[in-house]
Amino acid sequence: MFLLPTDIQIVVIRKVAKALNPRGKFLFTSPAQAVMWHDSLTGRESISLGDERYEQTLGAEGLV
């Protein structure tokens, strides 16, 4: 997830929400702070939007 650009991360969350069965589960964890780092396996930039932004995005899609 974190290797994806910010806008694509949001799209993935929306698609997951639509794909889940009613009352389905989606386990997602992220760093608490918004942060960028280089992935040690790929060397690519990784982006976490931080817990506040992810909570807003998940909530907007009906996920809690």
mmCIF file as Biopython writes it, N, C-alpha, C and O atoms, coordinates in Angstrom:
data_model
#
loop_
_atom_site.group_PDB
_atom_site.id
_atom_site.type_symbol
_atom_site.label_atom_id
_atom_site.label_alt_id
_atom_site.label_comp_id
_atom_site.label_asym_id
_atom_site.label_entity_id
_atom_site.label_seq_id
_atom_site.pdbx_PDB_ins_code
_atom_site.Cartn_x
_atom_site.Cartn_y
_atom_site.Cartn_z
_atom_site.occupancy
_atom_site.B_iso_or_equiv
_atom_site.auth_seq_id
_atom_site.auth_asym_id
_atom_site.pdbx_PDB_model_num
ATOM 1   N N  . MET A ? 1  ? 0.829   -1.191 0.000  1.0 0.0 1  A 1 
ATOM 2   C CA . MET A ? 1  ? 0.000   0.000  0.000  1.0 0.0 1  A 1 
ATOM 3   C C  . MET A ? 1  ? 0.872   1.253  0.000  1.0 0.0 1  A 1 
ATOM 4   O O  . MET A ? 1  ? 0.616   2.190  -0.756 1.0 0.0 1  A 1 
ATOM 5   N N  . PHE A ? 2  ? 1.895   1.270  0.842  1.0 0.0 2  A 1 
ATOM 6   C CA . PHE A ? 2  ? 2.691   2.482  1.025  1.0 0.0 2  A 1 
ATOM 7   C C  . PHE A ? 2  ? 3.579   2.815  -0.171 1.0 0.0 2  A 1 
ATOM 8   O O  . PHE A ? 2  ? 4.077   3.935  -0.281 1.0 0.0 2  A 1 
ATOM 9   N N  . LEU A ? 3  ? 3.779   1.853  -1.061 1.0 0.0 3  A 1 
ATOM 10  C CA . LEU A ? 3  ? 4.553   2.124  -2.273 1.0 0.0 3  A 1 
ATOM 11  C C  . LEU A ? 3  ? 3.717   2.839  -3.331 1.0 0.0 3  A 1 
ATOM 12  O O  . LEU A ? 3  ? 4.250   3.338  -4.322 1.0 0.0 3  A 1 
ATOM 13  N N  . LEU A ? 4  ? 2.410   2.883  -3.112 1.0 0.0 4  A 1 
ATOM 14  C CA . LEU A ? 4  ? 1.511   3.546  -4.059 1.0 0.0 4  A 1 
ATOM 15  C C  . LEU A ? 4  ? 1.453   5.053  -3.806 1.0 0.0 4  A 1 
ATOM 16  O O  . LEU A ? 4  ? 1.591   5.491  -2.664 1.0 0.0 4  A 1 
ATOM 17  N N  . PRO A ? 5  ? 1.252   5.846  -4.854 1.0 0.0 5  A 1 
ATOM 18  C CA . PRO A ? 5  ? 1.060   7.286  -4.650 1.0 0.0 5  A 1 
ATOM 19  C C  . PRO A ? 5  ? -0.185  7.543  -3.793 1.0 0.0 5  A 1 
ATOM 20  O O  . PRO A ? 5  ? -1.084  6.705  -3.726 1.0 0.0 5  A 1 
ATOM 21  N N  . THR A ? 6  ? -0.227  8.680  -3.156 1.0 0.0 6  A 1 
ATOM 22  C CA . THR A ? 6  ? -1.308  9.042  -2.242 1.0 0.0 6  A 1 
ATOM 23  C C  . THR A ? 6  ? -2.688  8.868  -2.864 1.0 0.0 6  A 1 
ATOM 24  O O  . THR A ? 6  ? -3.563  8.257  -2.251 1.0 0.0 6  A 1 
ATOM 25  N N  . ASP A ? 7  ? -2.898  9.386  -4.055 1.0 0.0 7  A 1 
ATOM 26  C CA . ASP A ? 7  ? -4.221  9.304  -4.672 1.0 0.0 7  A 1 
ATOM 27  C C  . ASP A ? 7  ? -4.623  7.861  -4.974 1.0 0.0 7  A 1 
ATOM 28  O O  . ASP A ? 7  ? -5.802  7.519  -4.891 1.0 0.0 7  A 1 
ATOM 29  N N  . ILE A ? 8  ? -3.674  7.031  -5.316 1.0 0.0 8  A 1 
ATOM 30  C CA . ILE A ? 8  ? -3.967  5.626  -5.597 1.0 0.0 8  A 1 
ATOM 31  C C  . ILE A ? 8  ? -4.259  4.874  -4.303 1.0 0.0 8  A 1 
ATOM 32  O O  . ILE A ? 8  ? -5.090  3.965  -4.303 1.0 0.0 8  A 1 
ATOM 33  N N  . GLN A ? 9  ? -3.606  5.223  -3.214 1.0 0.0 9  A 1 
ATOM 34  C CA . GLN A ? 9  ? -3.923  4.608  -1.921 1.0 0.0 9  A 1 
ATOM 35  C C  . GLN A ? 9  ? -5.398  4.821  -1.578 1.0 0.0 9  A 1 
ATOM 36  O O  . GLN A ? 9  ? -6.074  3.907  -1.106 1.0 0.0 9  A 1 
ATOM 37  N N  . ILE A ? 10 ? -5.883  6.031  -1.820 1.0 0.0 10 A 1 
ATOM 38  C CA . ILE A ? 10 ? -7.288  6.357  -1.542 1.0 0.0 10 A 1 
ATOM 39  C C  . ILE A ? 10 ? -8.206  5.504  -2.431 1.0 0.0 10 A 1 
ATOM 40  O O  . ILE A ? 10 ? -9.219  4.984  -1.964 1.0 0.0 10 A 1 
ATOM 41  N N  . VAL A ? 11 ? -7.848  5.369  -3.692 1.0 0.0 11 A 1 
ATOM 42  C CA . VAL A ? 11 ? -8.636  4.556  -4.620 1.0 0.0 11 A 1 
ATOM 43  C C  . VAL A ? 11 ? -8.671  3.100  -4.144 1.0 0.0 11 A 1 
ATOM 44  O O  . VAL A ? 11 ? -9.725  2.466  -4.188 1.0 0.0 11 A 1 
ATOM 45  N N  . VAL A ? 12 ? -7.550  2.571  -3.696 1.0 0.0 12 A 1 
ATOM 46  C CA . VAL A ? 12 ? -7.498  1.186  -3.219 1.0 0.0 12 A 1 
ATOM 47  C C  . VAL A ? 12 ? -8.424  1.007  -2.020 1.0 0.0 12 A 1 
ATOM 48  O O  . VAL A ? 12 ? -9.151  0.016  -1.946 1.0 0.0 12 A 1 
ATOM 49  N N  . ILE A ? 13 ? -8.409  1.948  -1.085 1.0 0.0 13 A 1 
ATOM 50  C CA . ILE A ? 13 ? -9.295  1.856  0.075  1.0 0.0 13 A 1 
ATOM 51  C C  . ILE A ? 13 ? -10.753 1.861  -0.366 1.0 0.0 13 A 1 
ATOM 52  O O  . ILE A ? 13 ? -11.559 1.090  0.153  1.0 0.0 13 A 1 
ATOM 53  N N  . ARG A ? 14 ? -11.095 2.714  -1.308 1.0 0.0 14 A 1 
ATOM 54  C CA . ARG A ? 14 ? -12.477 2.750  -1.830 1.0 0.0 14 A 1 
ATOM 55  C C  . ARG A ? 14 ? -12.869 1.422  -2.463 1.0 0.0 14 A 1 
ATOM 56  O O  . ARG A ? 14 ? -13.977 0.930  -2.248 1.0 0.0 14 A 1 
ATOM 57  N N  . LYS A ? 15 ? -11.962 0.844  -3.244 1.0 0.0 15 A 1 
ATOM 58  C CA . LYS A ? 15 ? -12.257 -0.425 -3.907 1.0 0.0 15 A 1 
ATOM 59  C C  . LYS A ? 15 ? -12.378 -1.564 -2.897 1.0 0.0 15 A 1 
ATOM 60  O O  . LYS A ? 15 ? -13.225 -2.444 -3.055 1.0 0.0 15 A 1 
ATOM 61  N N  . VAL A ? 16 ? -11.545 -1.555 -1.870 1.0 0.0 16 A 1 
ATOM 62  C CA . VAL A ? 16 ? -11.650 -2.573 -0.822 1.0 0.0 16 A 1 
ATOM 63  C C  . VAL A ? 16 ? -13.011 -2.475 -0.145 1.0 0.0 16 A 1 
ATOM 64  O O  . VAL A ? 16 ? -13.679 -3.487 0.067  1.0 0.0 16 A 1 
ATOM 65  N N  . ALA A ? 17 ? -13.421 -1.254 0.194  1.0 0.0 17 A 1 
ATOM 66  C CA . ALA A ? 17 ? -14.711 -1.055 0.865  1.0 0.0 17 A 1 
ATOM 67  C C  . ALA A ? 17 ? -15.862 -1.584 0.017  1.0 0.0 17 A 1 
ATOM 68  O O  . ALA A ? 17 ? -16.801 -2.180 0.545  1.0 0.0 17 A 1 
ATOM 69  N N  . LYS A ? 18 ? -15.792 -1.370 -1.288 1.0 0.0 18 A 1 
ATOM 70  C CA . LYS A ? 18 ? -16.860 -1.845 -2.177 1.0 0.0 18 A 1 
ATOM 71  C C  . LYS A ? 18 ? -16.820 -3.353 -2.373 1.0 0.0 18 A 1 
ATOM 72  O O  . LYS A ? 18 ? -17.856 -3.972 -2.617 1.0 0.0 18 A 1 
ATOM 73  N N  . ALA A ? 19 ? -15.635 -3.952 -2.270 1.0 0.0 19 A 1 
ATOM 74  C CA . ALA A ? 19 ? -15.478 -5.386 -2.506 1.0 0.0 19 A 1 
ATOM 75  C C  . ALA A ? 19 ? -15.855 -6.233 -1.291 1.0 0.0 19 A 1 
ATOM 76  O O  . ALA A ? 19 ? -16.172 -7.414 -1.433 1.0 0.0 19 A 1 
ATOM 77  N N  . LEU A ? 20 ? -15.823 -5.644 -0.116 1.0 0.0 20 A 1 
ATOM 78  C CA . LEU A ? 20 ? -16.121 -6.396 1.099  1.0 0.0 20 A 1 
ATOM 79  C C  . LEU A ? 20 ? -17.588 -6.802 1.162  1.0 0.0 20 A 1 
ATOM 80  O O  . LEU A ? 20 ? -18.474 -6.062 0.733  1.0 0.0 20 A 1 
ATOM 81  N N  . ASN A ? 21 ? -17.822 -7.982 1.700  1.0 0.0 21 A 1 
ATOM 82  C CA . ASN A ? 21 ? -19.184 -8.395 2.015  1.0 0.0 21 A 1 
ATOM 83  C C  . ASN A ? 21 ? -19.695 -7.507 3.148  1.0 0.0 21 A 1 
ATOM 84  O O  . ASN A ? 21 ? -18.893 -6.954 3.901  1.0 0.0 21 A 1 
ATOM 85  N N  . PRO A ? 22 ? -21.008 -7.360 3.282  1.0 0.0 22 A 1 
ATOM 86  C CA . PRO A ? 22 ? -21.528 -6.602 4.423  1.0 0.0 22 A 1 
ATOM 87  C C  . PRO A ? 22 ? -20.953 -7.170 5.727  1.0 0.0 22 A 1 
ATOM 88  O O  . PRO A ? 22 ? -20.909 -8.383 5.932  1.0 0.0 22 A 1 
ATOM 89  N N  . ARG A ? 23 ? -20.527 -6.279 6.578  1.0 0.0 23 A 1 
ATOM 90  C CA . ARG A ? 23 ? -19.890 -6.641 7.854  1.0 0.0 23 A 1 
ATOM 91  C C  . ARG A ? 23 ? -18.555 -7.352 7.661  1.0 0.0 23 A 1 
ATOM 92  O O  . ARG A ? 23 ? -18.046 -7.983 8.587  1.0 0.0 23 A 1 
ATOM 93  N N  . GLY A ? 24 ? -17.984 -7.250 6.454  1.0 0.0 24 A 1 
ATOM 94  C CA . GLY A ? 24 ? -16.678 -7.841 6.183  1.0 0.0 24 A 1 
ATOM 95  C C  . GLY A ? 24 ? -15.587 -7.100 6.934  1.0 0.0 24 A 1 
ATOM 96  O O  . GLY A ? 24 ? -15.812 -5.995 7.427  1.0 0.0 24 A 1 
ATOM 97  N N  . LYS A ? 25 ? -14.440 -7.682 7.024  1.0 0.0 25 A 1 
ATOM 98  C CA . LYS A ? 25 ? -13.318 -7.110 7.779  1.0 0.0 25 A 1 
ATOM 99  C C  . LYS A ? 25 ? -12.177 -6.727 6.835  1.0 0.0 25 A 1 
ATOM 100 O O  . LYS A ? 25 ? -11.890 -7.425 5.862  1.0 0.0 25 A 1 
ATOM 101 N N  . PHE A ? 26 ? -11.546 -5.615 7.145  1.0 0.0 26 A 1 
ATOM 102 C CA . PHE A ? 26 ? -10.357 -5.149 6.434  1.0 0.0 26 A 1 
ATOM 103 C C  . PHE A ? 26 ? -9.350  -4.723 7.486  1.0 0.0 26 A 1 
ATOM 104 O O  . PHE A ? 26 ? -9.544  -3.705 8.150  1.0 0.0 26 A 1 
ATOM 105 N N  . LEU A ? 27 ? -8.287  -5.478 7.647  1.0 0.0 27 A 1 
ATOM 106 C CA . LEU A ? 27 ? -7.260  -5.151 8.630  1.0 0.0 27 A 1 
ATOM 107 C C  . LEU A ? 27 ? -6.219  -4.277 7.952  1.0 0.0 27 A 1 
ATOM 108 O O  . LEU A ? 27 ? -5.595  -4.685 6.973  1.0 0.0 27 A 1 
ATOM 109 N N  . PHE A ? 28 ? -6.036  -3.079 8.476  1.0 0.0 28 A 1 
ATOM 110 C CA . PHE A ? 28 ? -5.090  -2.129 7.897  1.0 0.0 28 A 1 
ATOM 111 C C  . PHE A ? 28 ? -4.350  -1.431 9.024  1.0 0.0 28 A 1 
ATOM 112 O O  . PHE A ? 28 ? -4.975  -0.873 9.925  1.0 0.0 28 A 1 
ATOM 113 N N  . THR A ? 29 ? -3.042  -1.457 8.982  1.0 0.0 29 A 1 
ATOM 114 C CA . THR A ? 29 ? -2.243  -0.738 9.970  1.0 0.0 29 A 1 
ATOM 115 C C  . THR A ? 29 ? -1.288  0.201  9.243  1.0 0.0 29 A 1 
ATOM 116 O O  . THR A ? 29 ? -0.871  -0.057 8.113  1.0 0.0 29 A 1 
ATOM 117 N N  . SER A ? 30 ? -0.955  1.293  9.919  1.0 0.0 30 A 1 
ATOM 118 C CA . SER A ? 30 ? -0.043  2.263  9.330  1.0 0.0 30 A 1 
ATOM 119 C C  . SER A ? 30 ? 0.678   3.014  10.446 1.0 0.0 30 A 1 
ATOM 120 O O  . SER A ? 30 ? 0.247   2.984  11.599 1.0 0.0 30 A 1 
ATOM 121 N N  . PRO A ? 31 ? 1.771   3.684  10.103 1.0 0.0 31 A 1 
ATOM 122 C CA . PRO A ? 31 ? 2.411   4.551  11.092 1.0 0.0 31 A 1 
ATOM 123 C C  . PRO A ? 31 ? 1.440   5.648  11.534 1.0 0.0 31 A 1 
ATOM 124 O O  . PRO A ? 31 ? 0.620   6.119  10.746 1.0 0.0 31 A 1 
ATOM 125 N N  . ALA A ? 32 ? 1.544   6.043  12.787 1.0 0.0 32 A 1 
ATOM 126 C CA . ALA A ? 32 ? 0.641   7.068  13.325 1.0 0.0 32 A 1 
ATOM 127 C C  . ALA A ? 32 ? 0.846   8.417  12.638 1.0 0.0 32 A 1 
ATOM 128 O O  . ALA A ? 32 ? -0.122  9.132  12.378 1.0 0.0 32 A 1 
ATOM 129 N N  . GLN A ? 33 ? 2.072   8.761  12.349 1.0 0.0 33 A 1 
ATOM 130 C CA . GLN A ? 33 ? 2.363   10.046 11.718 1.0 0.0 33 A 1 
ATOM 131 C C  . GLN A ? 33 ? 2.435   9.886  10.205 1.0 0.0 33 A 1 
ATOM 132 O O  . GLN A ? 33 ? 2.769   8.817  9.693  1.0 0.0 33 A 1 
ATOM 133 N N  . ALA A ? 34 ? 2.121   10.951 9.510  1.0 0.0 34 A 1 
ATOM 134 C CA . ALA A ? 34 ? 2.363   10.981 8.067  1.0 0.0 34 A 1 
ATOM 135 C C  . ALA A ? 34 ? 3.872   10.997 7.876  1.0 0.0 34 A 1 
ATOM 136 O O  . ALA A ? 34 ? 4.573   11.815 8.471  1.0 0.0 34 A 1 
ATOM 137 N N  . VAL A ? 35 ? 4.363   10.094 7.047  1.0 0.0 35 A 1 
ATOM 138 C CA . VAL A ? 35 ? 5.811   9.959  6.899  1.0 0.0 35 A 1 
ATOM 139 C C  . VAL A ? 35 ? 6.148   9.385  5.531  1.0 0.0 35 A 1 
ATOM 140 O O  . VAL A ? 35 ? 5.355   8.655  4.937  1.0 0.0 35 A 1 
ATOM 141 N N  . MET A ? 36 ? 7.335   9.726  5.041  1.0 0.0 36 A 1 
ATOM 142 C CA . MET A ? 36 ? 7.860   9.169  3.793  1.0 0.0 36 A 1 
ATOM 143 C C  . MET A ? 36 ? 9.202   8.525  4.114  1.0 0.0 36 A 1 
ATOM 144 O O  . MET A ? 36 ? 9.964   9.041  4.933  1.0 0.0 36 A 1 
ATOM 145 N N  . TRP A ? 37 ? 9.490   7.393  3.466  1.0 0.0 37 A 1 
ATOM 146 C CA . TRP A ? 37 ? 10.758  6.706  3.651  1.0 0.0 37 A 1 
ATOM 147 C C  . TRP A ? 37 ? 11.066  5.901  2.394  1.0 0.0 37 A 1 
ATOM 148 O O  . TRP A ? 37 ? 10.206  5.724  1.532  1.0 0.0 37 A 1 
ATOM 149 N N  . HIS A ? 38 ? 12.284  5.424  2.301  1.0 0.0 38 A 1 
ATOM 150 C CA . HIS A ? 38 ? 12.664  4.574  1.172  1.0 0.0 38 A 1 
ATOM 151 C C  . HIS A ? 38 ? 12.538  3.120  1.605  1.0 0.0 38 A 1 
ATOM 152 O O  . HIS A ? 38 ? 13.130  2.701  2.600  1.0 0.0 38 A 1 
ATOM 153 N N  . ASP A ? 39 ? 11.763  2.362  0.849  1.0 0.0 39 A 1 
ATOM 154 C CA . ASP A ? 39 ? 11.539  0.958  1.129  1.0 0.0 39 A 1 
ATOM 155 C C  . ASP A ? 39 ? 12.854  0.203  0.993  1.0 0.0 39 A 1 
ATOM 156 O O  . ASP A ? 39 ? 13.559  0.350  -0.005 1.0 0.0 39 A 1 
ATOM 157 N N  . SER A ? 40 ? 13.182  -0.601 1.991  1.0 0.0 40 A 1 
ATOM 158 C CA . SER A ? 40 ? 14.475  -1.290 1.986  1.0 0.0 40 A 1 
ATOM 159 C C  . SER A ? 40 ? 14.554  -2.397 0.938  1.0 0.0 40 A 1 
ATOM 160 O O  . SER A ? 40 ? 15.650  -2.740 0.494  1.0 0.0 40 A 1 
ATOM 161 N N  . LEU A ? 41 ? 13.428  -2.956 0.538  1.0 0.0 41 A 1 
ATOM 162 C CA . LEU A ? 41 ? 13.458  -4.027 -0.466 1.0 0.0 41 A 1 
ATOM 163 C C  . LEU A ? 41 ? 13.481  -3.498 -1.890 1.0 0.0 41 A 1 
ATOM 164 O O  . LEU A ? 41 ? 14.167  -4.057 -2.745 1.0 0.0 41 A 1 
ATOM 165 N N  . THR A ? 42 ? 12.748  -2.442 -2.152 1.0 0.0 42 A 1 
ATOM 166 C CA . THR A ? 42 ? 12.635  -1.936 -3.525 1.0 0.0 42 A 1 
ATOM 167 C C  . THR A ? 42 ? 13.461  -0.675 -3.773 1.0 0.0 42 A 1 
ATOM 168 O O  . THR A ? 42 ? 13.776  -0.351 -4.918 1.0 0.0 42 A 1 
ATOM 169 N N  . GLY A ? 43 ? 13.811  0.036  -2.697 1.0 0.0 43 A 1 
ATOM 170 C CA . GLY A ? 43 ? 14.515  1.302  -2.847 1.0 0.0 43 A 1 
ATOM 171 C C  . GLY A ? 43 ? 13.601  2.440  -3.273 1.0 0.0 43 A 1 
ATOM 172 O O  . GLY A ? 43 ? 14.051  3.568  -3.472 1.0 0.0 43 A 1 
ATOM 173 N N  . ARG A ? 44 ? 12.310  2.135  -3.411 1.0 0.0 44 A 1 
ATOM 174 C CA . ARG A ? 44 ? 11.346  3.156  -3.839 1.0 0.0 44 A 1 
ATOM 175 C C  . ARG A ? 44 ? 10.829  3.942  -2.647 1.0 0.0 44 A 1 
ATOM 176 O O  . ARG A ? 44 ? 10.880  3.482  -1.506 1.0 0.0 44 A 1 
ATOM 177 N N  . GLU A ? 45 ? 10.334  5.128  -2.932 1.0 0.0 45 A 1 
ATOM 178 C CA . GLU A ? 45 ? 9.743   5.972  -1.899 1.0 0.0 45 A 1 
ATOM 179 C C  . GLU A ? 45 ? 8.432   5.359  -1.408 1.0 0.0 45 A 1 
ATOM 180 O O  . GLU A ? 45 ? 7.590   4.949  -2.208 1.0 0.0 45 A 1 
ATOM 181 N N  . SER A ? 46 ? 8.270   5.302  -0.108 1.0 0.0 46 A 1 
ATOM 182 C CA . SER A ? 46 ? 7.037   4.838  0.523  1.0 0.0 46 A 1 
ATOM 183 C C  . SER A ? 46 ? 6.386   6.009  1.229  1.0 0.0 46 A 1 
ATOM 184 O O  . SER A ? 46 ? 7.070   6.895  1.742  1.0 0.0 46 A 1 
ATOM 185 N N  . ILE A ? 47 ? 5.050   6.010  1.254  1.0 0.0 47 A 1 
ATOM 186 C CA . ILE A ? 47 ? 4.305   7.125  1.836  1.0 0.0 47 A 1 
ATOM 187 C C  . ILE A ? 47 ? 3.211   6.585  2.747  1.0 0.0 47 A 1 
ATOM 188 O O  . ILE A ? 47 ? 2.396   5.759  2.337  1.0 0.0 47 A 1 
ATOM 189 N N  . SER A ? 48 ? 3.206   7.060  3.984  1.0 0.0 48 A 1 
ATOM 190 C CA . SER A ? 48 ? 2.079   6.810  4.880  1.0 0.0 48 A 1 
ATOM 191 C C  . SER A ? 48 ? 1.377   8.142  5.086  1.0 0.0 48 A 1 
ATOM 192 O O  . SER A ? 48 ? 2.015   9.160  5.356  1.0 0.0 48 A 1 
ATOM 193 N N  . LEU A ? 49 ? 0.063   8.124  4.954  1.0 0.0 49 A 1 
ATOM 194 C CA . LEU A ? 49 ? -0.713  9.350  5.119  1.0 0.0 49 A 1 
ATOM 195 C C  . LEU A ? 49 ? -0.957  9.684  6.585  1.0 0.0 49 A 1 
ATOM 196 O O  . LEU A ? 49 ? -1.451  10.767 6.899  1.0 0.0 49 A 1 
ATOM 197 N N  . GLY A ? 50 ? -0.618  8.768  7.481  1.0 0.0 50 A 1 
ATOM 198 C CA . GLY A ? 50 ? -0.826  8.994  8.911  1.0 0.0 50 A 1 
ATOM 199 C C  . GLY A ? 50 ? -2.219  8.550  9.344  1.0 0.0 50 A 1 
ATOM 200 O O  . GLY A ? 50 ? -3.148  8.482  8.540  1.0 0.0 50 A 1 
ATOM 201 N N  . ASP A ? 51 ? -2.339  8.251  10.631 1.0 0.0 51 A 1 
ATOM 202 C CA . ASP A ? 51 ? -3.595  7.667  11.113 1.0 0.0 51 A 1 
ATOM 203 C C  . ASP A ? 51 ? -4.808  8.569  10.930 1.0 0.0 51 A 1 
ATOM 204 O O  . ASP A ? 51 ? -5.898  8.078  10.635 1.0 0.0 51 A 1 
ATOM 205 N N  . GLU A ? 52 ? -4.643  9.862  11.096 1.0 0.0 52 A 1 
ATOM 206 C CA . GLU A ? 52 ? -5.791  10.766 10.962 1.0 0.0 52 A 1 
ATOM 207 C C  . GLU A ? 52 ? -6.372  10.731 9.550  1.0 0.0 52 A 1 
ATOM 208 O O  . GLU A ? 52 ? -7.586  10.630 9.375  1.0 0.0 52 A 1 
ATOM 209 N N  . ARG A ? 53 ? -5.510  10.812 8.555  1.0 0.0 53 A 1 
ATOM 210 C CA . ARG A ? 53 ? -5.975  10.806 7.151  1.0 0.0 53 A 1 
ATOM 211 C C  . ARG A ? 53 ? -6.563  9.455  6.772  1.0 0.0 53 A 1 
ATOM 212 O O  . ARG A ? 53 ? -7.582  9.388  6.083  1.0 0.0 53 A 1 
ATOM 213 N N  . TYR A ? 54 ? -5.924  8.377  7.221  1.0 0.0 54 A 1 
ATOM 214 C CA . TYR A ? 54 ? -6.473  7.051  6.911  1.0 0.0 54 A 1 
ATOM 215 C C  . TYR A ? 54 ? -7.816  6.848  7.602  1.0 0.0 54 A 1 
ATOM 216 O O  . TYR A ? 54 ? -8.736  6.294  7.000  1.0 0.0 54 A 1 
ATOM 217 N N  . GLU A ? 55 ? -7.946  7.279  8.839  1.0 0.0 55 A 1 
ATOM 218 C CA . GLU A ? 55 ? -9.225  7.150  9.547  1.0 0.0 55 A 1 
ATOM 219 C C  . GLU A ? 55 ? -10.323 7.928  8.823  1.0 0.0 55 A 1 
ATOM 220 O O  . GLU A ? 55 ? -11.445 7.440  8.694  1.0 0.0 55 A 1 
ATOM 221 N N  . GLN A ? 56 ? -10.010 9.121  8.357  1.0 0.0 56 A 1 
ATOM 222 C CA . GLN A ? 56 ? -10.990 9.912  7.600  1.0 0.0 56 A 1 
ATOM 223 C C  . GLN A ? 56 ? -11.396 9.188  6.320  1.0 0.0 56 A 1 
ATOM 224 O O  . GLN A ? 56 ? -12.579 9.098  5.994  1.0 0.0 56 A 1 
ATOM 225 N N  . THR A ? 57 ? -10.412 8.680  5.609  1.0 0.0 57 A 1 
ATOM 226 C CA . THR A ? 57 ? -10.677 8.002  4.347  1.0 0.0 57 A 1 
ATOM 227 C C  . THR A ? 57 ? -11.472 6.712  4.564  1.0 0.0 57 A 1 
ATOM 228 O O  . THR A ? 57 ? -12.445 6.453  3.855  1.0 0.0 57 A 1 
ATOM 229 N N  . LEU A ? 58 ? -11.063 5.915  5.532  1.0 0.0 58 A 1 
ATOM 230 C CA . LEU A ? 58 ? -11.787 4.672  5.836  1.0 0.0 58 A 1 
ATOM 231 C C  . LEU A ? 58 ? -13.206 4.970  6.289  1.0 0.0 58 A 1 
ATOM 232 O O  . LEU A ? 58 ? -14.147 4.294  5.873  1.0 0.0 58 A 1 
ATOM 233 N N  . GLY A ? 59 ? -13.367 5.980  7.140  1.0 0.0 59 A 1 
ATOM 234 C CA . GLY A ? 59 ? -14.689 6.362  7.633  1.0 0.0 59 A 1 
ATOM 235 C C  . GLY A ? 59 ? -15.603 6.838  6.522  1.0 0.0 59 A 1 
ATOM 236 O O  . GLY A ? 59 ? -16.796 6.537  6.524  1.0 0.0 59 A 1 
ATOM 237 N N  . ALA A ? 60 ? -15.051 7.578  5.575  1.0 0.0 60 A 1 
ATOM 238 C CA . ALA A ? 60 ? -15.858 8.071  4.453  1.0 0.0 60 A 1 
ATOM 239 C C  . ALA A ? 60 ? -16.380 6.925  3.595  1.0 0.0 60 A 1 
ATOM 240 O O  . ALA A ? 60 ? -17.379 7.070  2.890  1.0 0.0 60 A 1 
ATOM 241 N N  . GLU A ? 61 ? -15.700 5.790  3.660  1.0 0.0 61 A 1 
ATOM 242 C CA . GLU A ? 61 ? -16.113 4.618  2.889  1.0 0.0 61 A 1 
ATOM 243 C C  . GLU A ? 61 ? -16.921 3.633  3.741  1.0 0.0 61 A 1 
ATOM 244 O O  . GLU A ? 61 ? -17.229 2.528  3.294  1.0 0.0 61 A 1 
ATOM 245 N N  . GLY A ? 62 ? -17.262 4.039  4.969  1.0 0.0 62 A 1 
ATOM 246 C CA . GLY A ? 62 ? -18.083 3.199  5.842  1.0 0.0 62 A 1 
ATOM 247 C C  . GLY A ? 62 ? -17.299 2.149  6.614  1.0 0.0 62 A 1 
ATOM 248 O O  . GLY A ? 62 ? -17.881 1.238  7.203  1.0 0.0 62 A 1 
ATOM 249 N N  . LEU A ? 63 ? -15.972 2.279  6.609  1.0 0.0 63 A 1 
ATOM 250 C CA . LEU A ? 63 ? -15.132 1.347  7.364  1.0 0.0 63 A 1 
ATOM 251 C C  . LEU A ? 63 ? -14.712 2.001  8.683  1.0 0.0 63 A 1 
ATOM 252 O O  . LEU A ? 63 ? -14.356 3.179  8.715  1.0 0.0 63 A 1 
ATOM 253 N N  . VAL A ? 64 ? -14.757 1.238  9.750  1.0 0.0 64 A 1 
ATOM 254 C CA . VAL A ? 64 ? -14.360 1.761  11.062 1.0 0.0 64 A 1 
ATOM 255 C C  . VAL A ? 64 ? -13.354 0.841  11.717 1.0 0.0 64 A 1 
ATOM 256 O O  . VAL A ? 64 ? -12.901 1.113  12.829 1.0 0.0 64 A 1 
#
